[in-house]
Amino acid sequence: MHTPTTPFVAVREYARRLDDRDEDYDELLDMTRNRQFVLLGEATHGTQDFYRMRAAITRRLIVEGGFDALAIEGDWPDTWRVNRFVQGDGNDDATTALGDFERFPTWMWRNREMRDFITWLRAYNTEKSAEQRVGVYGLDLYSMYRSADAVIRYLEQVDPEQAAVARQRYAALDHVREPQAYGYAAAFGARPDASKEVVAQLTQLRTETFAALPHQDLAAFDAHFFAERNAEVVVHAENYYRAMFGRRVNTWNLRDAHMCRTLAALAHYRAQRGGHGRVVVWAHNSHLGDARATEARRQGEWNLGQLMREAVGTNVLLVGFSTYTGHVTAASEWDGQTEHKWVRPALHDSYEYLFHSTHLDRFFLPLAAEPAERLREPMLERAIGVIYLPQSERQSHYFEASLADQFDAVFHLDETSAVEPLEISHQWRKREEPMATP
């Protein structure tokens, strides 16, 4: 095959059409061989196709590749309930296992695709030993108070005296239990911050309690790991909420650094408990594509994808997802109503429009060798999070990126559908049609 002369020609020659079959992912699975981490992105937090495809890929990585953990862009204690369900513990069904995802936006994890995936995973795990069962874990840090409560509950079971100490230390986080209010007051000197107390609690949990653990007891080992990670969430969340009232770059970097630390700890833990320590991640493209290849670098921001490449090199695979148009589940403001929105066709100077112009519809594009050379020139790329603002599309949702340096491969779907929340509101049923917008 000759060297492509333009990005258009590179995509046309190297893209692989998708047929909505498991075989669509054969080439990607070949790329994952001998890699410990596979990071699967999404261009929006509300696209059904992305969830469905990531689930199909992850099933194959588990069954054929020996991956034994899924880490998601969700809070640690909320996701632990899901982990208990897929391990066969507790009395939840697949719907109630997702019940702790109460913080906005609930549709990110309380949706049909996630429910179907964890139903499959629980069934898969039933024929495995406890050491071999695949787990599901959360990478995020927003659960400051819920994580503090979880640490206290754990210590009440194993060391009541230390539980009383932990309760006293965490009281410094404020009885109001509103993390942003705490962060504001601590940042501006209206109250002393609790950084020393929460670090002391994490250190205590890592030393005295861990030393007393019966390591042959897998359930005790799991419970301690859950508690220790919760204690670290409290440390990083306390820092995060104080930093919210400084420059934005600080909070973004703190959050993704926490994700990276959690991912590394998770891989180590899975290996310690008898597994392979190979982890799949589901999170937004903005977290998983290498930030050094985007305009975020000029703003001093890093992300999980960059940190993982810096830490483990080619032992991590970064996979992006994109769409040209369709529908998405999103809100118009933070804590706003869940809406069923029309995704406007991509801007003409974007990667999404380039992909659309090839008329390939749905495809997989590995970004190695020849295609990479033609896709290094920066273009616009779209990111839709939990909020979608079509009226300020360019300013709110586009940024410059060098795709070939950002990802190792991408999936593109020309038209996509909105993920369906488990609780469908009247507002979501009012599906926005393309002609309804100027």
ABEGO torsion letter per residue (X at the ends): XBBBABAAAAAAAABBBBAGBAAAAAAAAAAABGBABBBBBBABAABAAAAAAAAAAAAAAAAAAGBABBBBBBBAAAAAAAAAAAAGBEABBAAAAAAABABOBAAAABBAAAAAAAAAAAAAAAABBAAABBBBBBABAAAAAAAAAAAAAAAAAABAAAAAAAAAAAAAAEAAGBAAAAAAAAAAGABBBAAAAAAAAAAAAAAAAAAABBAABAAAAAAAAAAAAAAAAAAAAAAAAAAAABBAAAAAAAAAAAAAAAAAAAAAAAAAAGBAGBBBBBBBAAAABBAAABAAAAAGBBBAAAAAAAAAEAABBBBBBBBABEBBBBBABBGBBBBBBBBBBBBAABAAAAAAAAGAGBBBBBBBEAAAAAAABBBBBBBBBABBBAAAAAAAABBBBBAAAABABBBBBABBBBBBBABBBAAAABBBBAAABX
